[in-house]
Amino acid sequence: MSVPIVDNAKVMAKGQITLPKDIRSKLRLSTGDRVTLICEEDRVILMNSAVYAMKMLQKEMEGEAKKAGIHSDDDVMELVKDIRAEIEGL
């Protein structure tokens, strides 16, 4: 487990804060990136929105491959071939 980064930020008049550089780096945030804020009781979790979206997608898709009969890389490749053949036949 990694060591947490603990830092402070001041809330400005319009509710804006500046994320400390170490935290921006850890979250791989650049100018213009979006963040997701999750409020749980008396704390806020801040996540890179792209990472949050991927985690939610993975959670939603959990078990779907098994339901579709996909159990190996070969099954995935066969499915891709079938879909490509179907698209080419349209």
CYANA upper distance limits for C-alpha pairs under 8 A (distance plus 0.5 A):
  5 ILE  CA     22 ASP  CA      8.11
  5 ILE  CA     23 ILE  CA      7.51
  7 ASP  CA     20 PRO  CA      7.65
  8 ASN  CA     20 PRO  CA      8.26
  9 ALA  CA     17 ILE  CA      6.56
  9 ALA  CA     18 THR  CA      6.80
  9 ALA  CA     19 LEU  CA      7.23
  9 ALA  CA     20 PRO  CA      7.81
 10 LYS  CA     17 ILE  CA      6.42
 10 LYS  CA     18 THR  CA      8.02
 11 VAL  CA     15 GLY  CA      6.02
 11 VAL  CA     16 GLN  CA      6.17
 11 VAL  CA     17 ILE  CA      5.60
 12 MET  CA     16 GLN  CA      5.74
 12 MET  CA     17 ILE  CA      6.80
 19 LEU  CA     23 ILE  CA      7.03
 19 LEU  CA     24 ARG  CA      6.84
 20 PRO  CA     24 ARG  CA      6.87
 21 LYS  CA     25 SER  CA      6.55
 22 ASP  CA     26 LYS  CA      6.64
 23 ILE  CA     27 LEU  CA      6.65
 24 ARG  CA     28 ARG  CA      6.41
 24 ARG  CA     29 LEU  CA      5.53
 24 ARG  CA     30 SER  CA      7.83
 25 SER  CA     29 LEU  CA      6.73
 27 LEU  CA     47 MET  CA      7.56
 27 LEU  CA     48 ASN  CA      6.52
 28 ARG  CA     48 ASN  CA      8.01
 29 LEU  CA     33 ASP  CA      6.51
 29 LEU  CA     48 ASN  CA      7.36
 33 ASP  CA     48 ASN  CA      8.30
 33 ASP  CA     49 SER  CA      8.46
 34 ARG  CA     48 ASN  CA      7.04
 34 ARG  CA     49 SER  CA      6.08
 34 ARG  CA     50 ALA  CA      8.30
 35 VAL  CA     46 LEU  CA      7.08
 35 VAL  CA     47 MET  CA      6.05
 35 VAL  CA     48 ASN  CA      5.18
 35 VAL  CA     49 SER  CA      5.11
 36 THR  CA     46 LEU  CA      6.21
 36 THR  CA     47 MET  CA      5.66
 36 THR  CA     48 ASN  CA      6.71
 36 THR  CA     49 SER  CA      5.53
 36 THR  CA     52 TYR  CA      7.64
 37 LEU  CA     44 VAL  CA      6.93
 37 LEU  CA     45 ILE  CA      6.14
 37 LEU  CA     46 LEU  CA      5.14
 37 LEU  CA     47 MET  CA      7.01
 38 ILE  CA     44 VAL  CA      6.02
 38 ILE  CA     45 ILE  CA      5.48
 38 ILE  CA     46 LEU  CA      6.96
 39 CYS  CA     43 ARG  CA      6.45
 39 CYS  CA     44 VAL  CA      4.92
 39 CYS  CA     45 ILE  CA      6.84
 40 GLU  CA     44 VAL  CA      6.62
 40 GLU  CA     45 ILE  CA      8.20
 47 MET  CA     51 VAL  CA      7.58
 47 MET  CA     52 TYR  CA      6.80
 48 ASN  CA     52 TYR  CA      6.74
 49 SER  CA     53 ALA  CA      6.52
 50 ALA  CA     54 MET  CA      6.76
 51 VAL  CA     55 LYS  CA      6.71
 52 TYR  CA     56 MET  CA      6.74
 53 ALA  CA     57 LEU  CA      6.65
 54 MET  CA     58 GLN  CA      6.59
 55 LYS  CA     59 LYS  CA      6.66
 56 MET  CA     60 GLU  CA      6.69
 57 LEU  CA     61 MET  CA      6.59
 58 GLN  CA     62 GLU  CA      6.53
 61 MET  CA     65 ALA  CA      8.35
 63 GLY  CA     67 LYS  CA      6.92
 64 GLU  CA     68 ALA  CA      6.72
 65 ALA  CA     69 GLY  CA      6.75
 65 ALA  CA     70 ILE  CA      5.48
 65 ALA  CA     71 HIS  CA      7.60
 66 LYS  CA     70 ILE  CA      5.90
 66 LYS  CA     71 HIS  CA      6.77
 69 GLY  CA     75 ASP  CA      8.49
 70 ILE  CA     75 ASP  CA      5.88
 70 ILE  CA     76 VAL  CA      6.99
 71 HIS  CA     75 ASP  CA      6.85
 72 SER  CA     76 VAL  CA      7.12
 73 ASP  CA     77 MET  CA      6.75
 74 ASP  CA     78 GLU  CA      6.64
 75 ASP  CA     79 LEU  CA      6.70
 76 VAL  CA     80 VAL  CA      6.73
 77 MET  CA     81 LYS  CA      6.72
 78 GLU  CA     82 ASP  CA      6.70
 79 LEU  CA     83 ILE  CA      6.69
 80 VAL  CA     84 ARG  CA      6.60
 81 LYS  CA     85 ALA  CA      6.61
 82 ASP  CA     86 GLU  CA      6.67
 83 ILE  CA     87 ILE  CA      6.67
 84 ARG  CA     88 GLU  CA      6.61
 85 ALA  CA     89 GLY  CA      6.62
 86 GLU  CA     90 LEU  CA      7.07
